[in-house]
Amino acid sequence: MPKGRKKGKAAKPTAGGGGRRSAESRPSSDNDYDTADNASVVSSTLSDTQSVAEEAEDEVDDTSAQEQFEEKLRDCIDGTTQKSAEGRKTCLRGMKVAFCKKFITDFVADRKITIADGIERCLKKGKGEEQSLAADCATLLCVQLGPGDDCEEIYKDLCPVLQIVLLDKSAALQARSSCATALGLCTFIGASGLLQVRAIMNTLESVFKASYLKGDGVPPSHSPEVASLHCSCLMAWSLLLSIVPPSTVEEILDVHLKKLPQVLESSHVDLRIAAGLSIALLYEMARIDDEDFEGLKFEHLCETLKQLSTDSNKHRAKKDRRQQRANFRDILRGVAEGEPPDETIKFGFESLYLDSWARKRQYDAICQVLSSGMNTHLQENDLLRDIFELGPPINTSLQGIHKVTKFERHMYNAAAFKARTKARAKSRDKRSVVVPQS
């Protein structure tokens, strides 16, 4: 029995011998067509209105989120002076994340003294992790402020405290390593002259020189923590070397081109790589005035670098060997052939070219501090754009770039879902019937 008919009732015949079309589905006049067109226009207008409303809602959400962000950051700044050590560490972590995540130079400049006082208090009274976090925040404070009187003032206050912690052998090694990194980058940004730069370089060398060969020519044996401290000091030293004027390079070459190759014999891979990168930077700076510069024992140095670039000693971890070979292949080309690094960093709609050892060292040092916030600061931070010669920040709104609204995302997803459904339906309709063969 056909579906839809009740038992005992026959279907009524229709006039004209065919199935009649429902009056609701057949427009009776032009007015019906006009009504359909008007409905389309109204639907389009409603869609545009909804889109504008969504954009306004997004702007309100952004403003509210920014206010909440600043309120939480103010609480973290105030919390660095509380009595609880755990509370101070929590607030320092919050400051560190906030300074990495966003470029808020105006907000920071208005509170620079309060922030610096809290950091100084944590460096003096804190221990271990608290001092390490405070040193990181000191670095990020200088990155937020950029070069100028404000940063120089903060640098003068914090630099002596950072040096005290770095040279304090009773302090935690993690804290001393963070202070070494902070000293290098803060001096890079806030030092007012060459004398300050050279003084900090000497302070850093006074720590990592313990990794030079002993008097009997045997490399010293250090714990991983001590080697990490020496590595931080050496990397901070090489960062400051990248801004030393050519007139003083010869003096540095005479002293350190004899000593740095000794660190290549260290048993710690990070320290060996740090020494290799510093040597490549020294040769790059020496060849600014003398393209054919080689220095003493050049062939022996190249042979050592070649061995490190092909090292396959089984007593070293596989990851360490791979990391070492990758770095020393580039270092060998830089020293033996004068070939600079060639890296491209893409962020947003821009690109940064690392075409010298000095620029690579500067990028790596800042990237180590900013971590995941590096791209944001490259786009907005005047300090970084000046260091890497990127020019003033680009206004993306002038390029016709706009934020996708919630409504636009919803409509796109709906259209994609509809297309997938149609494609799957066609595939289901084309199922082949398999006829068994006798």
TORPA-921967 format. One record per residue (C-alpha): residue number from 1; residue in three letters; y, x, z. Coordinates in steps of 0.5 Angstrom, whole numbers, padded with zeros to 4 digits. Layout:
residues N
NUM,ala,Y,X,Z .
...
END
This chain:
residues 438
1,met,0000,0000,0000 .
2,pro,0007,0003,-0002 .
3,lys,0011,0005,0004 .
4,gly,0017,0001,0006 .
5,arg,0014,-0006,0004 .
6,lys,0012,-0011,0010 .
7,lys,0005,-0014,0009 .
8,gly,0005,-0021,0005 .
9,lys,0012,-0020,0002 .
10,ala,0013,-0018,-0005 .
11,ala,0019,-0014,-0008 .
12,lys,0024,-0018,-0011 .
13,pro,0025,-0018,-0019 .
14,thr,0032,-0015,-0021 .
15,ala,0037,-0017,-0027 .
16,gly,0036,-0013,-0033 .
17,gly,0029,-0011,-0032 .
18,gly,0031,-0004,-0028 .
19,gly,0033,-0002,-0021 .
20,arg,0040,-0004,-0019 .
21,arg,0044,0002,-0017 .
22,ser,0048,0001,-0010 .
23,ala,0055,-0002,-0010 .
24,glu,0057,0003,-0005 .
25,ser,0055,0009,-0010 .
26,arg,0058,0007,-0016 .
27,pro,0066,0007,-0016 .
28,ser,0069,0001,-0019 .
29,ser,0076,0003,-0021 .
30,asp,0080,0009,-0021 .
31,asn,0082,0008,-0014 .
32,asp,0076,0010,-0012 .
33,tyr,0076,0017,-0016 .
34,asp,0083,0018,-0013 .
35,thr,0080,0017,-0006 .
36,ala,0075,0022,-0007 .
37,asp,0080,0027,-0009 .
38,asn,0085,0025,-0003 .
39,ala,0079,0026,0001 .
40,ser,0078,0033,-0002 .
41,val,0085,0035,-0001 .
42,val,0085,0033,0007 .
43,ser,0078,0037,0008 .
44,ser,0082,0043,0005 .
45,thr,0088,0042,0009 .
46,leu,0084,0041,0015 .
47,ser,0080,0047,0014 .
48,asp,0087,0051,0013 .
49,thr,0089,0048,0020 .
50,gln,0083,0050,0023 .
51,ser,0083,0057,0020 .
52,val,0091,0058,0023 .
53,ala,0088,0055,0030 .
54,glu,0083,0060,0030 .
55,glu,0088,0066,0028 .
56,ala,0092,0064,0034 .
57,glu,0087,0063,0039 .
58,asp,0084,0070,0037 .
59,glu,0091,0073,0038 .
60,val,0092,0069,0045 .
61,asp,0085,0072,0047 .
62,asp,0087,0079,0045 .
63,thr,0093,0079,0049 .
64,ser,0089,0076,0055 .
65,ala,0084,0082,0054 .
66,gln,0090,0087,0054 .
67,glu,0093,0084,0061 .
68,gln,0086,0084,0064 .
69,phe,0085,0091,0062 .
70,glu,0091,0094,0064 .
71,glu,0090,0090,0071 .
72,lys,0084,0093,0072 .
73,leu,0086,0100,0070 .
74,arg,0092,0099,0075 .
75,asp,0087,0098,0081 .
76,cys,0083,0104,0079 .
77,ile,0089,0108,0079 .
78,asp,0091,0105,0086 .
79,gly,0084,0106,0088 .
80,thr,0084,0114,0087 .
81,thr,0087,0114,0094 .
82,gln,0082,0110,0098 .
83,lys,0078,0113,0104 .
84,ser,0072,0112,0101 .
85,ala,0069,0118,0097 .
86,glu,0064,0113,0093 .
87,gly,0070,0108,0092 .
88,arg,0074,0114,0089 .
89,lys,0069,0116,0084 .
90,thr,0068,0109,0082 .
91,cys,0076,0109,0080 .
92,leu,0076,0115,0077 .
93,arg,0070,0113,0072 .
94,gly,0074,0107,0071 .
95,met,0080,0111,0069 .
96,lys,0076,0116,0065 .
97,val,0073,0110,0061 .
98,ala,0080,0107,0060 .
99,phe,0083,0113,0057 .
100,cys,0078,0114,0052 .
101,lys,0077,0107,0050 .
102,lys,0085,0106,0048 .
103,phe,0091,0110,0047 .
104,ile,0096,0107,0052 .
105,thr,0101,0112,0052 .
106,asp,0107,0108,0055 .
107,phe,0103,0105,0060 .
108,val,0101,0112,0062 .
109,ala,0108,0115,0062 .
110,asp,0110,0110,0067 .
111,arg,0105,0112,0072 .
112,lys,0104,0119,0070 .
113,ile,0106,0121,0077 .
114,thr,0102,0116,0081 .
115,ile,0096,0118,0077 .
116,ala,0097,0126,0077 .
117,asp,0098,0125,0085 .
118,gly,0091,0121,0085 .
119,ile,0088,0126,0081 .
120,glu,0090,0132,0085 .
121,arg,0088,0129,0092 .
122,cys,0081,0128,0089 .
123,leu,0081,0135,0086 .
124,lys,0083,0138,0093 .
125,lys,0079,0133,0098 .
126,gly,0073,0131,0094 .
127,lys,0067,0135,0093 .
128,gly,0062,0136,0087 .
129,glu,0062,0130,0082 .
130,glu,0069,0127,0085 .
131,gln,0072,0134,0083 .
132,ser,0069,0134,0076 .
133,leu,0071,0127,0075 .
134,ala,0078,0128,0077 .
135,ala,0078,0134,0072 .
136,asp,0076,0130,0066 .
137,cys,0082,0125,0068 .
138,ala,0087,0131,0068 .
139,thr,0085,0133,0061 .
140,leu,0085,0125,0059 .
141,leu,0092,0124,0062 .
142,cys,0095,0130,0058 .
143,val,0091,0127,0052 .
144,gln,0095,0121,0053 .
145,leu,0102,0124,0054 .
146,gly,0102,0129,0049 .
147,pro,0106,0135,0048 .
148,gly,0113,0134,0051 .
149,asp,0116,0135,0058 .
150,asp,0112,0130,0061 .
151,cys,0106,0133,0060 .
152,glu,0109,0140,0062 .
153,glu,0111,0137,0068 .
154,ile,0104,0135,0070 .
155,tyr,0101,0141,0067 .
156,lys,0105,0145,0072 .
157,asp,0102,0141,0078 .
158,leu,0095,0141,0076 .
159,cys,0094,0148,0073 .
160,pro,0094,0152,0080 .
161,val,0089,0146,0083 .
162,leu,0084,0147,0077 .
163,gln,0084,0154,0077 .
164,ile,0083,0154,0085 .
165,val,0077,0150,0084 .
166,leu,0074,0154,0078 .
167,leu,0074,0161,0082 .
168,asp,0072,0158,0088 .
169,lys,0064,0160,0088 .
170,ser,0063,0155,0094 .
171,ala,0065,0149,0090 .
172,ala,0059,0145,0086 .
173,leu,0058,0149,0079 .
174,gln,0059,0142,0075 .
175,ala,0066,0141,0078 .
176,arg,0067,0149,0076 .
177,ser,0065,0147,0069 .
178,ser,0069,0141,0068 .
179,cys,0075,0145,0071 .
180,ala,0074,0150,0066 .
181,thr,0074,0145,0060 .
182,ala,0080,0142,0063 .
183,leu,0084,0148,0064 .
184,gly,0083,0150,0057 .
185,leu,0085,0143,0054 .
186,cys,0091,0142,0058 .
187,thr,0093,0149,0057 .
188,phe,0092,0148,0049 .
189,ile,0097,0141,0050 .
190,gly,0102,0143,0056 .
191,ala,0103,0150,0056 .
192,ser,0110,0152,0055 .
193,gly,0109,0159,0052 .
194,leu,0104,0165,0050 .
195,leu,0104,0168,0057 .
196,gln,0101,0162,0060 .
197,val,0096,0162,0055 .
198,arg,0094,0169,0056 .
199,ala,0094,0168,0063 .
200,ile,0089,0162,0063 .
201,met,0085,0166,0058 .
202,asn,0084,0172,0063 .
203,thr,0082,0167,0068 .
204,leu,0077,0164,0064 .
205,glu,0074,0171,0062 .
206,ser,0074,0173,0069 .
207,val,0068,0168,0070 .
208,phe,0064,0169,0063 .
209,lys,0064,0176,0063 .
210,ala,0058,0176,0068 .
211,ser,0054,0174,0062 .
212,tyr,0056,0181,0059 .
213,leu,0050,0186,0059 .
214,lys,0049,0190,0065 .
215,gly,0050,0197,0066 .
216,asp,0043,0199,0064 .
217,gly,0044,0195,0058 .
218,val,0040,0189,0060 .
219,pro,0042,0182,0060 .
220,pro,0043,0178,0066 .
221,ser,0039,0173,0069 .
222,his,0043,0166,0070 .
223,ser,0040,0159,0072 .
224,pro,0042,0154,0067 .
225,glu,0047,0151,0072 .
226,val,0051,0158,0072 .
227,ala,0050,0159,0064 .
228,ser,0053,0152,0063 .
229,leu,0059,0154,0067 .
230,his,0060,0161,0063 .
231,cys,0059,0157,0057 .
232,ser,0064,0152,0059 .
233,cys,0069,0158,0060 .
234,leu,0067,0161,0054 .
235,met,0069,0155,0050 .
236,ala,0075,0154,0053 .
237,trp,0077,0161,0052 .
238,ser,0076,0160,0044 .
239,leu,0080,0154,0044 .
240,leu,0086,0158,0047 .
241,leu,0084,0163,0042 .
242,ser,0085,0159,0036 .
243,ile,0093,0158,0038 .
244,val,0094,0165,0039 .
245,pro,0099,0168,0034 .
246,pro,0097,0173,0029 .
247,ser,0101,0179,0032 .
248,thr,0097,0179,0039 .
249,val,0090,0178,0035 .
250,glu,0089,0186,0034 .
251,glu,0089,0187,0042 .
252,ile,0084,0181,0043 .
253,leu,0080,0184,0037 .
254,asp,0080,0191,0040 .
255,val,0077,0189,0047 .
256,his,0073,0183,0045 .
257,leu,0069,0184,0039 .
258,lys,0065,0190,0043 .
259,lys,0063,0185,0048 .
260,leu,0062,0178,0045 .
261,pro,0056,0180,0041 .
262,gln,0053,0182,0048 .
263,val,0052,0175,0050 .
264,leu,0048,0174,0044 .
265,glu,0042,0177,0048 .
266,ser,0043,0171,0053 .
267,ser,0037,0167,0054 .
268,his,0041,0161,0054 .
269,val,0041,0157,0047 .
270,asp,0048,0154,0049 .
271,leu,0051,0161,0051 .
272,arg,0049,0164,0045 .
273,ile,0052,0159,0040 .
274,ala,0058,0159,0044 .
275,ala,0059,0167,0043 .
276,gly,0057,0166,0036 .
277,leu,0062,0161,0035 .
278,ser,0067,0165,0038 .
279,ile,0066,0171,0034 .
280,ala,0066,0167,0028 .
281,leu,0073,0165,0030 .
282,leu,0075,0172,0032 .
283,tyr,0073,0174,0025 .
284,glu,0077,0169,0021 .
285,met,0083,0170,0025 .
286,ala,0083,0178,0024 .
287,arg,0082,0177,0016 .
288,ile,0089,0173,0016 .
289,asp,0092,0180,0015 .
290,asp,0086,0184,0013 .
291,glu,0081,0180,0008 .
292,asp,0076,0186,0008 .
293,phe,0076,0186,0016 .
294,glu,0069,0188,0018 .
295,gly,0070,0192,0025 .
296,leu,0065,0196,0029 .
297,lys,0058,0196,0028 .
298,phe,0059,0190,0023 .
299,glu,0052,0191,0019 .
300,his,0048,0191,0026 .
301,leu,0052,0185,0028 .
302,cys,0050,0181,0021 .
303,glu,0043,0183,0023 .
304,thr,0043,0180,0030 .
305,leu,0046,0174,0027 .
306,lys,0041,0173,0021 .
307,gln,0035,0174,0026 .
308,leu,0038,0168,0031 .
309,ser,0039,0164,0024 .
310,thr,0031,0165,0023 .
311,asp,0029,0165,0030 .
312,ser,0022,0162,0031 .
313,asn,0020,0165,0038 .
314,lys,0015,0160,0041 .
315,his,0017,0162,0048 .
316,arg,0023,0158,0046 .
317,ala,0024,0150,0046 .
318,lys,0023,0147,0039 .
319,lys,0029,0143,0040 .
320,asp,0033,0150,0042 .
321,arg,0030,0153,0036 .
322,arg,0033,0148,0031 .
323,gln,0040,0147,0034 .
324,gln,0040,0155,0034 .
325,arg,0038,0156,0027 .
326,ala,0043,0151,0024 .
327,asn,0049,0154,0028 .
328,phe,0048,0161,0026 .
329,arg,0046,0160,0019 .
330,asp,0054,0157,0019 .
331,ile,0056,0163,0023 .
332,leu,0053,0168,0019 .
333,arg,0056,0166,0013 .
334,gly,0063,0166,0016 .
335,val,0062,0173,0019 .
336,ala,0058,0176,0013 .
337,glu,0061,0172,0007 .
338,gly,0068,0170,0010 .
339,glu,0066,0163,0008 .
340,pro,0069,0157,0013 .
341,pro,0066,0151,0015 .
342,asp,0066,0145,0011 .
343,glu,0066,0138,0014 .
344,thr,0069,0131,0013 .
345,ile,0070,0126,0019 .
346,lys,0071,0119,0016 .
347,phe,0075,0114,0021 .
348,gly,0077,0108,0019 .
349,phe,0080,0108,0012 .
350,glu,0082,0116,0013 .
351,ser,0078,0123,0013 .
352,leu,0079,0129,0017 .
353,tyr,0077,0136,0013 .
354,leu,0075,0141,0018 .
355,asp,0076,0147,0013 .
356,ser,0077,0153,0018 .
357,trp,0073,0155,0025 .
358,ala,0080,0154,0029 .
359,arg,0080,0147,0027 .
360,lys,0073,0146,0028 .
361,arg,0074,0149,0035 .
362,gln,0080,0144,0036 .
363,tyr,0076,0138,0034 .
364,asp,0070,0139,0038 .
365,ala,0074,0141,0044 .
366,ile,0077,0134,0044 .
367,cys,0071,0130,0041 .
368,gln,0067,0133,0047 .
369,val,0073,0130,0052 .
370,leu,0074,0123,0048 .
371,ser,0067,0122,0046 .
372,ser,0066,0115,0043 .
373,gly,0074,0114,0043 .
374,met,0075,0120,0038 .
375,asn,0076,0115,0032 .
376,thr,0081,0110,0036 .
377,his,0085,0116,0038 .
378,leu,0085,0120,0031 .
379,gln,0088,0113,0028 .
380,glu,0093,0112,0034 .
381,asn,0094,0118,0038 .
382,asp,0100,0122,0035 .
383,leu,0098,0128,0039 .
384,leu,0091,0128,0035 .
385,arg,0095,0127,0028 .
386,asp,0100,0132,0029 .
387,ile,0094,0137,0031 .
388,phe,0090,0136,0025 .
389,glu,0096,0134,0020 .
390,leu,0094,0127,0019 .
391,gly,0101,0125,0019 .
392,pro,0104,0119,0022 .
393,pro,0099,0113,0024 .
394,ile,0098,0108,0018 .
395,asn,0099,0101,0019 .
396,thr,0093,0097,0017 .
397,ser,0097,0091,0016 .
398,leu,0101,0094,0010 .
399,gln,0094,0095,0007 .
400,gly,0093,0087,0007 .
401,ile,0087,0089,0012 .
402,his,0087,0083,0017 .
403,lys,0082,0081,0022 .
404,val,0076,0076,0020 .
405,thr,0077,0070,0024 .
406,lys,0072,0066,0028 .
407,phe,0072,0060,0023 .
408,glu,0071,0065,0017 .
409,arg,0065,0068,0020 .
410,his,0062,0061,0021 .
411,met,0064,0059,0014 .
412,tyr,0061,0066,0011 .
413,asn,0054,0065,0015 .
414,ala,0054,0058,0014 .
415,ala,0054,0059,0006 .
416,ala,0049,0065,0007 .
417,phe,0044,0060,0011 .
418,lys,0045,0055,0005 .
419,ala,0043,0060,0000 .
420,arg,0037,0063,0003 .
421,thr,0035,0056,0004 .
422,lys,0035,0054,-0003 .
423,ala,0032,0061,-0005 .
424,arg,0026,0059,0000 .
425,ala,0025,0052,-0003 .
426,lys,0025,0054,-0010 .
427,ser,0019,0059,-0008 .
428,arg,0015,0054,-0004 .
429,asp,0016,0049,-0010 .
430,lys,0013,0055,-0015 .
431,arg,0006,0056,-0011 .
432,ser,0001,0057,-0016 .
433,val,-0006,0053,-0016 .
434,val,-0012,0057,-0016 .
435,val,-0017,0054,-0020 .
436,pro,-0024,0056,-0018 .
437,gln,-0028,0059,-0024 .
438,ser,-0035,0057,-0024 .
END
